[in-house]
Amino acid sequence: MQPRIAPADWAGFSAVMGDKGGCGGCWCMLWRLSKREMEAGQGAGNRAAMKALFDAGHVPGLVAWAGDTPVGWIQVDARTAFPRLDASRVLTPVDDQPVWSVSCFLIDTAHRKSGLSVDLLAAACTFARDRGASVLEGYPIDPPKPNYPAVYAWTGFLGTFRKVGFTEVARRSPTRPIMRKTL
């Protein structure tokens, strides 16, 4: 059965994140906070910060559901929601266009290598466009070796972005292209 993708709610999002809060207690706050804030909030603090977004009525991404079970997540929001991107020498803005960004993926291990990340990214394009975005940007990993561990590719893989029609617009690191798609 093909997973259903829908705007995230707290229950679905937190189920995908699991008890550990995604990758090392990030709760998908990595790009939303400074390094100091991220480290200080690791775990419970980051969870509370993300929950506050949901409680305020903000929908920061999409969840994929296999039946009643949440199995995947993609974070998509206006790039301005991710100030840490601007602090990165590799991911600093390419230009002054008001873009939206795909900053994180998390796929349940049982659903990896199934094409779910492609489906989530395609749905994120529609989600962003429907909220006024004209350009969607992503920061995938272009793995330095085959069989790169998916758990370390929380920004997605280059191939996923290519499959959804994104093109490379900058590369300031051998493994980290900046990809864009006009919506």
N, C-alpha and C positions, 0 to 999 in steps of 0.2 A: 504494500500500500504506500502510495506517495504521501509524504508528510504535508500537512496543511501549514501554511505560513500566515501569521496574523500579527498585527501590532501587539507589542509586548504588554503584558500586565505583570504586576509584581510576583504573583504566584508562579507563573510560567518562567519568568526570568530567574527567580531565585532557585527554582528547581533545576534549571540548566546549570547554574553556577555551583550547585551542590553545597555541602557543608563547609568546604574550604573556600568558597567564594571565587571560583574560577581558578586562575593561575596564581597561586600563592597569596590568596586573600585580597586580590585586587578589586573584586566586585565590579570590574570594568570601569574603574575610575582612573586608570593610569594616565590617560591623555587629558582628563578633566582637571587634574590637580598638579601642583608643583611636585617635584621629587620629594621635597621635605614633607609636604602635606600627605603625599601618597604613603610614604614610609611611616609617618606618625599614625595614620589611620588604618594601616594594614590589618585586615580582618574586620572586626566589629565597626570601626570608624568608617571604613570605606563602604561597608554594607549600609550603615545609617545614612551616609551621604547619597548613595544611589537610591535608597528607599525614599528619601526626601524628594528626589526628582519625581518619582512615581506618585507620591502623595500629593505633590503640587499639580498633578494632572499632566505632567510632561511624559511623552512616549519616546524614549531614547533609542528605540530599535524594534526589531522583529523577533518573534519566537517561532520555531518550527515545531509542530506537534505531530507525533505518530499516534493516532488515536487520541487518548487522553493523557499521553505522556509527552512532556516537553523534551525535545532532543537536539535543539540547536538554537543559537542566538547570533544575531548580527547587530552591532551598534552602528547607528547612522543618525547624524545630526548636523546642524550647521557647524562649519569648521570653527567658528567663534566659540563653540561650546568646549573646544579642546585646546586650551591655551598652551599646553605643554608641547604641542606640535610646533608652535612658533619658536619655542626655546631650543628645538633640535636643529643642529647645523645641517643635518641630512634632510629633514622634513619641513624646513622653513618654507613659507609660501613661495610659489613659483611666480606669482603676479598678484595683482590686487583684485582679481575677480572674486565675487562673493560665492564661494563654493561650499558644498556640503561634503562631509567626510564619512567614509566607512573606516572606523578605527579598530574594531575587534570582531572576531568570530569565536565561537566556542561550539564545537560539535561533539555530541556524545560519542564515546569511542565505538559503540555498536553501529553508528551511522556514518562514520568517516569513510572516505573513498566511495561514497554512494552517489556523489553529485549534489549533495545537499548544500554545500557551500555555494555552488553555482546558482542553485535555486534561490537561496537566501539573498545573494548579491543581486540577482535579477529583480527580486521582489523589493529590495532596498532602493533600486533605481525608481521604481514606481512610487514607493513610499515618499522618497525625497521630492520627486517631481510633483506629486499631489500636494506637497506642503510648500511649493513655491520655488524649489531649487531648479536651476537651469544647468548646473554642472555638478557632477558627483566625482569625488576624488578618493583614491585609496592608496595605501602604502604597503603593498604586499612584500613578502620575502621572495627573492629570486635565489633559491637555495644554492649554497656553494657546493653541495654534494647530493647525490641521489639518496633517497630514503631519509630526508630531513624530518625529524620528529614533528608531527602535526601540533603537539602541545606547545611547541616553541614558535609556531607560526600563527600567533593570535591575530595578526593583521591580515592573514590570508596568504595564499600562494599566487605568484604571478600568473600561472596558467588559468586560475579561476577568473581573474580579471580579464584576461584576453578572451576567454570563452564568452564573456558577457558583453564584449565589444569595447572595452576600455583600451586606450592607447597610452603609451609611455610619453610623458611630457618633460620629465627631468630624471636625472640619476646622479646623485652626489656621493653615492657609495656603490661598490660593485654588486652588493646584494639587495639594495633597497631602492627600487624605482618608485617614482610617483606616477600613478596612473589616473587618467581622467576619461569621463564619458559625458558628452553633451546629452542632456535629457530632452 
